[in-house]
Amino acid sequence: MRFSDNDKTLTTEQVREKGRHLRFKNAVTFPVKTWLKRNTEFNYDKQTSYKDLGPAIIATNHAAVYDFLFVSRPLWYRTLSYVVSEHILRVRPWGNLLNRYVSIIPHKKGGKTSRTAIRILEKLAIGEDVYIAVEGEQTWDGVTMDIKPGNGKLAKKSGYALITFRIEGSYLLRPRWAKNLRRGKVNGIVVNVYTPEMLADMTAEEIDEAIARDLYFDIWKWQKEQSEAARYIPAKGGLAEGLERAVCSCPACGSIGGLSTEGDEIKCGCGFKVRFTETGFFEPAEPVETIVEWEMLDEEAIEKAMINAKGGDKIFADEEAHLYTLDRNHNESEKTNGALSLECKEDNLLIINGEDSFALNDIDSMTMVQANRLLFSIDKDYYEIRSDAANLRKYMQAFNLNKRESRQEPSDESK
């Protein structure tokens, strides 16, 4: 069985693995095409000018959980390896199936590791393309986030090509916070192909800038620029259901954590409510028209609550969450469960889950997976807080605000 010019360097096990991946891809080709046709109005770039290009890094933006399908469909003739969050391997039995039948590179979000970069270079060396969502996580609000540092350095160091592939419209197909799939318009566009020679003449910073420029997408601007805004029709349930996992403060009364959703509406106990429409805009458009504007209010509310907090104050809280410890082999063990809160104690801000507490200042890094998993690391320890009911994002926002404030504080030497 022949795969690429690199096959002469493959071990017997690697040849068997590639064969297994190829057979699986051939088996799912028709179901994937059928799913895309039934659930999306997917338009993609049919160019083949890069068909004979050697192994490449495929850099994409990340707006929906299905983005890997929108990249895979037009590049179906190429052999792709996917950089994925390691939590997928802990979802049984799907994690085991993916690990065996799909070429994946697990990435430990919220932890310190260089293993991902090494694995990427290894996959490229055996003739496989590598799919990377360069934002590091799925956007919450439909606007491309800042790309993670190091992508330009990796692309330059690899010695292989770089393809930038922009996905447009997939956010409203199923927003990160949503509980239901919708049907709607999605475009897949190969923006640029950077050959190894082109990358060699660019600095790592210039490559990062090119990736950010190629992949930036603002769905709200896109909707307004079209002659008629694309509409996203729910397959079941309501359009707003789950939105309280993304936004947390009431635009009317300013309270944090009192929001709920039902059908197409999100509301607060104070009486405030708005409708999330089929085009993604709120109705009425005041005081907020988009989730982006709501996020700004959230940040202001959380920052104000943190600044004003005194010893013993509970800044915000949720009724139930589970805390897990994670090891290097993707095994998890539940450590505790119970109420979750952000509290101020003796001038320290603490995340408290059940009987355990973690000072924000002690946490090295933090990120989220989907809308219900909060991952963070302290030294060599790796944790996950999981809840299907709580808005975990506000804890992430509090961490980022605290980190930003810490960086702005002058050192003792400069005082």
N, C-alpha and C positions, 0 to 999 in steps of 0.2 A: 504493500500500500504506500503510495507516494503523497507527501503533504507539501513539502517545500524544498528549496535548495539546502536548507539547514538540516535535513533529515539524516545526512551522513554522520552528524555529530550526536544523534539521539541514542540514548540507551534503549535496550529492549523494552524496559518498563515504560519509558516515555512514548515509544511507538505504540504500545498497547493502549496507553492512556489516551493518546491522540485519536486512535481508532475508535475507542469507546465514546469519546466526545463527539466525533464526526457522525457516528451512527445515531446518537441521541439527537443531534441537530437535524439530521435528515428526517427522523421520526416525528419531530415536533413542528417541522416547517409548515405543513398544511394547517394544523390547529392554530398556530400563531397567526398566519395570514387570515384565517377565518375570524379569530377574535378581534384583530385590528379592524377588519372590514365591518363587523357588526357593532363595535363599540366606539369607533372613532371615524372621523372624516380625515384620514391621514394622507397628507400630500408630502412626498419626499423627493429629494434630488436624485435624478436618475443618471447622473454623469458616470462615466466609466474611465475618465482620464487618469484616475489613480488606481485603476484595476491591477496594473502590473507593478505598482509600488511595493517595495519590500515591507518588512514588518514596520508597524507604526504605532505610536501612541495616539489613541483617539480621545481627545479632550472634549468634554461636553459640559453644558450647564445642567442643573438638576432641579426640576420643578415638580416631578411626580414619580411615584414608585415604579411606574411602568416605563420610565425613560430608556432603560436598557433595551426594550423591545423596539422603540422608535429609532435607536441607533443600529440595532442588529438587522432590522428589515432591509434597509438599502445596502448594507454591507454584508449581506448574508453569504456572499461567495468568499468572504475572508474568514480566517480563523481568529476568533476573538476570545480573549481572556478578560474576565471582569474583576475589577477591584471592588470588593463588597465589604460591608460592615461585618465584623466577626460575629455579631449577635445572630446573624442568619444561620450560622452553624449550630447554634444552640436551640433552634426551632426544630423540634422533632415531629415527623420524620424528614421534613423537607431539607433540613440542613445536611443530613447524610446523603440524600439523593443528589443534591446540588454538588456536593463535594466529590461525588463519584462520577457524575455524568456531565458536568459543566466545568470548564476550565476557570477556576476562580482564584483570586488572591485575597485572603482575609486581611482586613485592616482593623486594627484595634483603636476605635475612636475614644478620645478622651484619655489616651495613655501615651507613654513615651516609647517610641519604637522606630527603628530604621529597617526593620525586616521587610516592610512593604516595598520599599524602594529596591531592595535586593531581589525580591521575588519578581518585580516588574522587569528588571534587567534580565533575569533568567528566562522569563517567558519570551521576551523579544529575541533573545539569543537563539531560541529553538524555533523561530519563525512565526510566532503568534503576535497578533495585534493586542494591545492592552487598552481596555476601556476604563477611563478615569473620569468621574464626576468631580471636577476640580474645585468646586465650592466646599467639598468635604461633607456636606449634608444638604438635604432638600430644603429649598426656600420655604419660608413660612408665609410670605406675603405676595408671591408672584413676581418679585424683582430679583434678578441675579445677585447673589451675595458676593462679597470679596472672595477671590480665589485664594486657596491655601498657599502659603509661601513654599517654595521649593519645586514647583512644577516646571518652571523654566530651567532650573539647574538640572533637574532630572532629564528633561527632554534633550538638553545640550550634551549631557554626559553620556546618554544612551548611544549616540551615534546613529540613531534611526530617525525616520520621518515623524512628523507631527501633523495630525489632521484635526482641525477644529470643526466641531459639528454642533450647530445651535438648534435647540428644540424650542418651538414656539407654540404656545397655547395649551400645553399639557397640564399646567398648574390647575386650571379650572376643570379639567377632566376628573381629577381627584386631588383636591388640595391636601397638603400634609395632615391637616387636622380633621379632615372629613371622614365620615363613617360610611358614605355611599359613593358609588361610582356614577359618573354622568357620561353622556354621549356628547361629543362636540368636535370642534376643529383642532387639528394638530398639524404643524409643519415641521419637517426635518430638513435642515440645510447644511451642506458642506460649505463652510465659509472660506476656509483656506487650507491649502496643503503646503506644509513647509518641509522641503527636502533636507536631508542631513547637511548638504552643502550650505543651504540658507541658514540653518540653525548654527552652523559653525561660525558664520560671520556676524552672529548676534550675541549680545551678552545675555546672561540668565535673566536680568531685569527686563531687557527688551522683549524677551520671549514671554515673560509673565505679563507684560503690558499688552502684547499682541493677543494672547489668550483671553485676557479680560475684555479687550475691545471686541474681539470676534464673538464672544459668547454672551455679552451683556444683553439682557432682554427685560423689558418692563411691560408686563401684560396689560396694565391699565392704559399706558400710552398706546400700545398696539390696538387695544379695543377702540379707543377714541379715534385713531387714525383711519380705521376701516370705514368704508361707506356705510356698512351696517355691522354693528358689533356682533361677534360670534356668540351664539347662545349654547349653553350647556344644560342638557335636559337630564334630570336624575333618573336612573334606572329604577330606583325605589327610594322611599323615605323622603326626607326634606333636604333642601339645599344647605340650610344653616346648621344641621345637626353635627355637633362636634366642634363648632367654632369657639366654644368657651374654653377649649384646650389651647387655643392660639392667642386669644385676647383675654385680659383679666380685669380691667378696670371699667367702671361705668362712666361713660362720657357725661352723664347728667349729674350724678351724686358724688362721683369720684371714689366710691368704695372699691376695694380690691377683693376679688374672689366671689362675688355674688351673682355672677352671670349664669344663665341657663339658656338652652335652645329647645325649640319645638317646631318641627316642620321647616318653614323658610324663615323663621323669626329667631332673633337673639334678644334677650330681655334681662332686666334687672328687677329686683324686688321693689325698687323705688317707683316703678311704673314705666321706666324708659324701655322702649323697644323699637327695633328697626327690622326691615326685611332684607335678606340677602337674595338678590335677584339672579335670573338665569344668565346674565352677562357679568356677574361678579360684583357689581356696584351695589351699595346700600341704598335703600329707599325708605324714607326720604334721604337726600344727600347731605343733610345737616343733622348733627354737627360733624359727622364723618362720612365721606363718600367711598373710601376704600379701606382695606385692612391696613395699608401702609400708614394712613393717617391715624387709625386707631392705635397702632403700635407706638406712635409718638406720645399719645396720651398715657399709654401704659408705662412707658419709660419714665415720664414725668411723675406719675403717681407713685411708682415703686421707689424712685430716687428720693422723693419727698418723704415717704414713709421711713426709709432707711436713715435719712439725715435727722429726722425728728425722734427716732426711737431712743428710749431710755432703758436703763437696766430693768429687766423683767418684762419688757413689752413684747408682745407677740405681733409681728409685723403682718403676717398672713399665715393661713393654715389650711390644711385639707384633712379629711376624716380618716383616710386609709391609704397606706402605701407599703410596699414590701422592699426590703433592702437585701441585696445579694452581694457576695464576694465572688470575684472571677479570677481564675488562674490562667497561666500562659497557654494551656491546652483547651481553652474555651469551656471549661467546666464551671458550673455555678453552684453556689451553696447559699440557701437562705439564711441570713444572719439575724434578722428581726423583722417585725411588722407592727403596724400601728399608726397612730396619728402622725402626720407630717407637718412641719412648720418651720418658718424662719423667725428666730427670736433674737433679742438683744439681751446679753447677759454679761455684766461687768465690762461694758464697752466692746464686747466681741459679738459679731454676728454669727449665729450658729444655725446650721440646718439640722433639725432634730427629727429623727424617724424612730418611733418606738422608744427603745432604751438607749439608742446610739445618737451621738451628736458629732458634727464636723464643723470646725471653724472655717469660714470662707477664706480667711487668710492662709490656712494650711493646705488648701486644695490647689494642686499644681495646674490641672487642666480639667475642663468640663465640656461636655457636648451632649447632644440628644440624638436618639434614633427614633424615627417615626414621631408619634406625638405622646408616647406613653413610657419612654425609657430615658432616664437621665443617667449618664455615665460620667464618672470622675475618678481621678487618681490622686493619691497622696503618697509621695515617695514611690515605693515599688508596689504599693497596694492598689487594687483596682476594684471599683464598686459600681453597682447599678441600683438605682431606685426605680421601681416599676409601679405604675398605677394607671388603670383605665379610666378612672373617674376624675382624678386631680388634674389641675393645670400645672404641669411640671415646668412649663416654660418660664414662669415667673421666677423660679429658683435659679434658672440659667441666666435670666436677665439680671437678677440681683448679684450673681457671681461676677458677671461682666462689668456691672456698674462699680462694684467694690474693687475689682482689679484695675479699672480705669482710674478710680479715685486714688488708689495706692500708688499708681505710677506718677500721679500729679503732685503728691505730697513731697515737699523738699526734704532732702536728707539732713541729718544732724550737722554735717559739715557745712552745708550751704545756708543754715539758719543764722 
